[in-house]
Amino acid sequence: MKKLYILALMVAFLFTSAVADDDPPPRGKAATVTIITNPPNSDVYLGGELLGKSPIENQSVQSGRQTLVVIDQGFELVNQRVNVWPGNDKRNKFDFGTKIPKGNIKVTTIPGKCLIYVDGDNADKTDGAALTITSLDAGDHVVRAECSNGRSAEELVTVRGEETAEITLDASKGKKYKR
């Protein structure tokens, strides 16, 4: 009977220990956080307050349950509730393998046969039909067409995640370029 009583006490202790980890941390005490994101240089907000650009290392904050938001190039990459524990607790290191959303650009050219460059890199060519360039990071990109008539045209295009931006580059009267 004594063994059963000890076993029951041990189970109760383990249960209360496990439940204690689910309890929120105390509020308003001094805490230190480290927040790492990929890509780096993202805006990091904790509890509605801008902490700065990531990575954030050993930043002093207040403990408690708070909302962590990471924004890069206008896109919200992280928005979640986190527990911030008092002191320099190892649980206050947040490492996010975030990624910038991807989008596409559909390019139509005048004339129809052109080499297409995105941010200076050769992307492909148009052969009389529109060309869709896929899996571009969300944000601004310079799209340039160098066409068979010896002229070129370019445009700054904003790509939004999971969307396709459509542009027409008219090089019929554009600048001449060197071949």
VOBA-1610 file (N, C-alpha, C; in pm, whole numbers, padded with zeros to 5 digits, always signed):
BEGIN
Met+00082-00119+00000Met+00000+00000+00000Met+00087+00126+00000Lys+00199+00118+00076Lys+00288+00231+00085Lys+00350+00261-00052Lys+00384+00156-00129Lys+00441+00173-00262Lys+00340+00241-00355Leu+00215+00203-00344Leu+00110+00263-00426Leu+00095+00411-00393Tyr+00104+00447-00265Tyr+00094+00586-00223Tyr+00210+00667-00280Ile+00333+00614-00273Ile+00451+00683-00327Ile+00438+00698-00478Leu+00392+00594-00545Leu+00372+00601-00688Leu+00269+00709-00724Ala+00162+00718-00648Ala+00059+00819-00672Ala+00116+00959-00652Leu+00200+00977-00551Leu+00264+01107-00527Leu+00358+01145-00643Met+00432+01046-00693Met+00523+01072-00805Met+00445+01112-00930Val+00336+01043-00958Val+00254+01075-01074Val+00195+01215-01058Ala+00149+01249-00941Ala+00093+01382-00916Ala+00199+01489-00935Phe+00322+01464-00886Phe+00431+01560-00902Phe+00464+01580-01051Leu+00475+01470-01126Leu+00505+01480-01269Leu+00394+01554-01343Phe+00269+01529-01306Phe+00157+01596-01370Phe+00160+01746-01343Thr+00185+01786-01218Thr+00189+01929-01186Thr+00309+01996-01251Ser+00420+01924-01266Ser+00537+01980-01335Ser+00505+02004-01481Ala+00436+01909-01544Ala+00403+01922-01686Ala+00303+02036-01706Val+00206+02051-01616Val+00108+02156-01628Val+00172+02292-01604Ala+00272+02299-01515Ala+00338+02426-01484Ala+00403+02486-01607Asp+00455+02403-01699Asp+00516+02454-01821Asp+00414+02518-01913Asp+00285+02480-01901Asp+00181+02539-01984Asp+00131+02671-01929Asp+00166+02701-01804Asp+00125+02827-01744Asp+00198+02942-01811Pro+00132+03058-01824Pro+00200+03172-01884Pro+00308+03225-01790Pro+00408+03290-01847Pro+00513+03347-01762Pro+00460+03469-01687Pro+00525+03506-01577Pro+00482+03626-01505Pro+00500+03750-01592Arg+00414+03849-01572Arg+00419+03970-01654Arg+00503+04079-01587Gly+00566+04160-01674Gly+00628+04283-01628Gly+00763+04271-01562Lys+00824+04155-01566Lys+00958+04139-01508Lys+01063+04157-01618Ala+01184+04188-01579Ala+01293+04207-01676Ala+01324+04073-01743Ala+01337+04078-01876Ala+01367+03958-01953Ala+01462+03995-02066Thr+01527+03894-02120Thr+01617+03912-02234Thr+01576+03815-02343Val+01563+03867-02468Val+01525+03782-02580Val+01631+03790-02690Thr+01637+03682-02767Thr+01715+03676-02890Thr+01620+03627-02998Ile+01612+03702-03110Ile+01520+03668-03217Ile+01598+03665-03347Ile+01602+03550-03411Ile+01678+03531-03535Ile+01579+03498-03646Thr+01594+03565-03759Thr+01504+03539-03871Thr+01586+03513-03997Asn+01525+03443-04089Asn+01584+03424-04220Asn+01476+03461-04320Pro+01482+03570-04391Pro+01600+03652-04411Pro+01627+03745-04293Pro+01756+03781-04274Pro+01789+03879-04171Pro+01745+04017-04215Asn+01762+04113-04129Asn+01730+04253-04158Asn+01579+04277-04172Ser+01500+04191-04106Ser+01354+04207-04104Ser+01317+04291-03983Asp+01205+04364-03991Asp+01155+04441-03877Asp+01092+04345-03777Val+01129+04360-03648Val+01080+04271-03543Val+01003+04354-03440Tyr+00878+04313-03415Tyr+00793+04377-03316Tyr+00760+04275-03208Leu+00766+04318-03083Leu+00726+04232-02971Leu+00630+04313-02886Gly+00509+04261-02869Gly+00408+04333-02793Gly+00373+04468-02853Gly+00379+04479-02986Gly+00345+04603-03054Gly+00458+04704-03059Glu+00572+04675-02997Glu+00685+04767-02993Glu+00794+04721-03090Leu+00843+04813-03173Leu+00950+04781-03266Leu+01079+04759-03189Leu+01136+04638-03200Leu+01264+04610-03136Leu+01381+04647-03226Gly+01358+04649-03358Gly+01464+04682-03453Gly+01469+04580-03564Lys+01584+04577-03634Lys+01606+04485-03745Lys+01670+04357-03690Ser+01629+04244-03747Ser+01685+04116-03702Ser+01825+04098-03761Pro+01910+04025-03695Pro+01884+03951-03570Pro+01884+04045-03449Ile+01798+04013-03354Ile+01791+04083-03226Ile+01862+03992-03126Glu+01965+04043-03062Glu+02042+03959-02969Glu+02046+04022-02831Asn+02005+03942-02731Asn+02009+03981-02591Asn+01944+04117-02566Gln+01824+04135-02624Gln+01747+04260-02609Gln+01667+04254-02479Ser+01672+04360-02401Ser+01595+04369-02277Ser+01449+04404-02309Val+01359+04324-02255Val+01214+04343-02274Val+01144+04308-02144Gln+01011+04315-02144Gln+00931+04274-02030Gln+00881+04132-02051Ser+00877+04055-01946Ser+00828+03918-01956Ser+00677+03916-01970Gly+00625+03801-02009Gly+00480+03783-02024Gly+00449+03718-02157Arg+00322+03691-02179Arg+00276+03636-02306Arg+00254+03754-02401Gln+00325+03752-02516Gln+00322+03865-02607Gln+00309+03817-02751Thr+00276+03910-02840Thr+00267+03879-02982Thr+00396+03921-03049Leu+00456+03827-03121Leu+00579+03851-03196Leu+00543+03862-03343Val+00582+03974-03407Val+00553+03998-03548Val+00685+04028-03618Val+00707+03961-03733Val+00825+03985-03816Val+00775+04027-03953Ile+00826+04143-04001Ile+00784+04197-04130Ile+00908+04220-04215Asp+00902+04174-04341Asp+01012+04197-04434Asp+00953+04242-04567Gln+01003+04354-04617Gln+00958+04412-04743Gln+00806+04426-04748Gly+00749+04466-04635Gly+00606+04489-04630Gly+00522+04364-04610Phe+00585+04247-04599Phe+00512+04122-04583Phe+00529+04069-04442Glu+00417+04031-04381Glu+00420+03975-04247Glu+00461+03828-04257Leu+00582+03799-04205Leu+00634+03663-04215Leu+00601+03580-04091Val+00589+03646-03976Val+00557+03577-03851Val+00456+03664-03776Asn+00355+03600-03719Asn+00261+03667-03629Asn+00211+03560-03535Gln+00273+03552-03416Gln+00234+03447-03323Gln+00255+03489-03179Arg+00180+03425-03092Arg+00194+03450-02947Arg+00313+03371-02896Val+00395+03436-02813Val+00511+03369-02754Val+00513+03399-02605Asn+00575+03309-02530Asn+00597+03330-02387Asn+00738+03383-02369Val+00749+03497-02302Val+00879+03556-02271Val+00898+03540-02120Trp+01001+03465-02082Trp+01026+03431-01942Trp+01122+03530-01879Pro+01109+03556-01750Pro+01198+03652-01683Pro+01344+03608-01692Gly+01433+03706-01688Gly+01575+03678-01689Gly+01625+03642-01827Asn+01740+03577-01831Asn+01801+03535-01958Asn+01772+03387-01977Asp+01645+03354-01995Asp+01598+03217-02004Asp+01621+03163-02145Lys+01667+03038-02155Lys+01695+02979-02287Lys+01569+02968-02372Arg+01451+02967-02310Arg+01326+02961-02386Arg+01296+03092-02458Asn+01372+03197-02429Asn+01351+03328-02492Asn+01432+03345-02619Lys+01485+03236-02673Lys+01554+03243-02803Lys+01457+03191-02908Phe+01421+03280-03001Phe+01325+03246-03107Phe+01400+03249-03239Asp+01402+03136-03308Asp+01475+03123-03435Asp+01375+03082-03541Phe+01346+03175-03634Phe+01244+03150-03734Phe+01306+03131-03870Gly+01275+03020-03933Gly+01317+02995-04070Gly+01210+03051-04163Thr+01189+03181-04153Thr+01088+03245-04235Thr+01135+03252-04379Lys+01045+03284-04467Lys+01084+03303-04605Lys+00995+03410-04667Ile+01053+03482-04759Ile+00978+03586-04827Ile+00883+03518-04925Pro+00759+03562-04931Pro+00664+03503-05026Pro+00714+03518-05170Lys+00672+03429-05255Lys+00710+03431-05397Lys+00593+03477-05482Gly+00625+03539-05594Gly+00524+03582-05689Gly+00578+03569-05830Asn+00502+03618-05928Asn+00538+03602-06069Asn+00522+03734-06143Ile+00588+03744-06258Ile+00569+03856-06348Ile+00540+03800-06487Lys+00428+03846-06547Lys+00394+03809-06684Lys+00432+03928-06772Val+00526+03904-06866Val+00581+04009-06950Val+00534+03991-07094Thr+00475+04098-07149Thr+00443+04104-07291Thr+00531+04213-07350Thr+00588+04187-07468Thr+00678+04286-07528Thr+00631+04330-07665Ile+00668+04452-07699Ile+00646+04506-07834Ile+00783+04555-07879Pro+00842+04497-07981Pro+00801+04384-08063Pro+00802+04254-07983Gly+00758+04149-08046Gly+00737+04023-07977Gly+00861+03942-07944Lys+00974+03969-08008Lys+01095+03889-07982Lys+01196+03975-07906Cys+01212+03941-07775Cys+01302+04017-07690Cys+01368+03925-07587Leu+01487+03964-07546Leu+01552+03901-07431Leu+01503+03974-07306Ile+01467+03898-07202Ile+01414+03958-07080Ile+01515+03940-06968Tyr+01541+04051-06898Tyr+01631+04052-06783Tyr+01553+04096-06660Val+01577+04027-06549Val+01517+04066-06421Val+01631+04096-06325Asp+01634+04219-06278Asp+01740+04266-06188Asp+01878+04241-06247Gly+01890+04257-06379Gly+02018+04243-06448Gly+02053+04102-06492Asp+01976+04003-06448Asp+02003+03864-06485Asp+01911+03821-06598Asn+01967+03749-06696Asn+01888+03701-06809Asn+01786+03600-06757Ala+01658+03630-06778Ala+01551+03543-06730Ala+01503+03447-06839Asp+01486+03498-06961Asp+01437+03415-07071Asp+01416+03508-07190Lys+01337+03462-07288Lys+01307+03547-07403Lys+01160+03531-07441Thr+01109+03636-07505Thr+00974+03628-07559Thr+00987+03596-07706Asp+00905+03507-07754Asp+00905+03469-07896Asp+00768+03495-07954Gly+00719+03616-07935Gly+00589+03651-07988Gly+00474+03627-07892Ala+00501+03563-07780Ala+00398+03538-07680Ala+00445+03591-07546Ala+00352+03610-07455Ala+00387+03658-07321Ala+00474+03555-07250Leu+00560+03604-07163Leu+00650+03518-07084Leu+00616+03538-06938Thr+00598+03429-06863Thr+00576+03438-06719Thr+00702+03393-06647Ile+00755+03484-06568Ile+00874+03456-06486Ile+00823+03422-06348Thr+00853+03301-06300Thr+00795+03251-06176Thr+00894+03253-06060Ser+00841+03238-05942Ser+00915+03222-05817Ser+01012+03336-05789Leu+00965+03458-05805Leu+01044+03575-05770Leu+01011+03616-05627Asp+01112+03659-05551Asp+01086+03709-05417Asp+00993+03828-05424Ala+00900+03837-05330Ala+00813+03953-05322Ala+00900+04077-05302Gly+00859+04186-05364Gly+00934+04310-05355Gly+00949+04371-05493Asp+01037+04470-05504Asp+01056+04541-05630Asp+01164+04475-05716His+01137+04469-05847His+01229+04412-05944His+01231+04500-06069Val+01350+04515-06128Val+01361+04587-06254Val+01357+04484-06367Val+01259+04500-06457Val+01245+04410-06571Val+01284+04488-06696Arg+01374+04431-06774Arg+01425+04497-06894Arg+01408+04404-07013Ala+01368+04464-07127Ala+01355+04389-07252Ala+01453+04449-07352Glu+01538+04364-07411Glu+01625+04404-07521Glu+01573+04330-07644Cys+01521+04407-07739Cys+01441+04348-07847Cys+01517+04338-07979Ser+01458+04260-08069Ser+01519+04231-08200Ser+01535+04356-08286Asn+01465+04464-08255Asn+01477+04588-08333Asn+01592+04676-08284Gly+01671+04623-08187Gly+01785+04698-08134Gly+01747+04800-08029Arg+01625+04799-07984Arg+01579+04894-07882Arg+01545+04819-07753Ser+01536+04896-07645Ser+01507+04835-07516Ser+01403+04916-07440Ala+01346+04852-07341Ala+01251+04917-07250Ala+01263+04849-07115Glu+01239+04923-07007Glu+01244+04863-06874Glu+01141+04927-06784Glu+01108+04853-06678Glu+01007+04900-06584Glu+01036+04842-06447Leu+01007+04922-06344Leu+01016+04874-06206Leu+00882+04809-06172Val+00887+04684-06127Val+00765+04607-06101Val+00765+04562-05955Thr+00651+04581-05888Thr+00636+04531-05751Thr+00567+04396-05756Val+00636+04295-05703Val+00582+04159-05698Val+00524+04137-05559Arg+00402+04086-05554Arg+00337+04053-05427Arg+00329+03900-05417Gly+00340+03852-05294Gly+00337+03709-05272Gly+00214+03642-05326Glu+00233+03530-05394Glu+00124+03448-05448Glu+00041+03520-05555Glu+00097+03625-05616Glu+00025+03697-05721Glu+00113+03707-05846Thr+00050+03737-05960Thr+00122+03758-06085Thr+00101+03901-06130Ala+00210+03977-06138Ala+00204+04114-06191Ala+00216+04104-06343Glu+00137+04184-06414Glu+00141+04182-06561Glu+00190+04317-06611Ile+00290+04312-06704Ile+00342+04434-06762Ile+00358+04418-06913Thr+00358+04531-06983Thr+00389+04533-07124Thr+00505+04629-07143Leu+00614+04579-07200Leu+00731+04661-07229Leu+00730+04695-07377Asp+00719+04823-07407Asp+00711+04869-07546Asp+00847+04925-07586Ala+00920+04846-07665Ala+01052+04890-07712Ala+01045+04936-07857Ser+00926+04963-07907Ser+00916+05009-08045Ser+00973+05149-08062Lys+00971+05226-07956Lys+01027+05361-07959Lys+01129+05380-07849Gly+01171+05272-07787Gly+01264+05280-07674Gly+01404+05319-07716Lys+01492+05320-07615Lys+01632+05355-07637Lys+01703+05244-07713Lys+01799+05287-07797Lys+01883+05187-07863Lys+01983+05135-07761Tyr+02018+05010-07772Tyr+02116+04952-07681Tyr+02229+04895-07761Lys+02345+04875-07695Lys+02462+04816-07763Lys+02451+04666-07755Arg+02476+04602-07867Arg+02472+04455-07870Arg+02605+04399-07837
//
